[in-house]
Amino acid sequence: MEISGHTQLLALIGSPIGHSGSPAMHNYSSQKTGVDCAYLAFDIKEEETRQAFDALRLLKVRGFNVTMPCKTAAVTCCDDLSKAARLIGAVNTVVYENGKMIGHNTDGLGWVRNCRENQVEIQGKKMTVAGSGGAATAIAITAALEGLKELAVFAIRDSFYANAKATVEKIRANVPGCKVNLYDLADTDVFYRQVGESDIFTNATRVGMKPMDQETLIEDPKVFRPELVVSDVVYNPRETRLIREAKAAGCRTIPGIGMLLWQGAEAFRLFTGKDMPAKEVMERYFQE
Ligand code: NAD
């Protein structure tokens, strides 16, 4: 499809953006699904977020993604927010419709979809999640909104710990059907006991990512019962030590790369109403 006077703009804002796979993935998907859009990335610093919103509004952008460091600032620049984006406190996808900038967060939705694509439904389940940063917050809140029955959040007492407290309070106040508790990740016995009582364990920390790629939060292989689903947000390397050891112990494992794919696919659906050709995108752009 040729770019013409009718072609609409899709975009990415954040900094740095040079390494991003989003332009390739969205442009390929537009071509394949016959959507007349072109997706470009713009290097925008956090303090430029509002100006970028104003510029994109003027250009009548169809929609855009927001990456670090603009995801939090984007919340206050939107005219309306999805419930997940409001509770998470971060926006990674904006749809411009009827003159309004509507903010969404597809990170958690991407994680839920990745579970579903791996034959794991989260409704009525108990999950232990480790982490208190961007990925952990999106997953905890979206999983609660999507029908998780119980959530045990484990975090180290670093500068992110306050986020974990806030997340737990938000879930208690807004999703009373999900029982949620916060624990210190240093309490290994409590951690292993909670994982032992869970249907799903999710690592949503940086542990497993380079340079911590030799590390794992579950050192004791006895924790891996075959009924436990083990999911990781880390996708670099594609197979983390956690995923490798859980798989060897017979657990169903869900690596992080699928979350990256499906958060993009959810954004593409919000922009265009169409399904991203996910299998082809995965083969073309997500092989290591
Ligand atoms: P972040 O900086 O917001 O949070 C990092 C988290 O890791 C914090 O909770 C911190 O306490 C924890 N942490 C750091 N070192 C730790 C340690 N030694 N032990 C225990 N916890 C530790 O980062 P983020 O944006 O949440 O990203 C976390 C990971 O998730 C990264 O590897 C990132 O690439 C990945 N990620 C993947 C996707 C995806 O689509 N698959 C999306 C977002 C993030």
Boltz pocket constraint, residues with backbone or C-beta under 6 A from the ligand:
constraints:
  - pocket:
      binder: B
      contacts: [[A, 107], [A, 110], [A, 131], [A, 132], [A, 133], [A, 134], [A, 135], [A, 136], [A, 155], [A, 156], [A, 158], [A, 160], [A, 185], [A, 204], [A, 205], [A, 206], [A, 207], [A, 209], [A, 232], [A, 233], [A, 234], [A, 235], [A, 256], [A, 257], [A, 258], [A, 259], [A, 260], [A, 261], [A, 263]]
      max_distance: 6.0
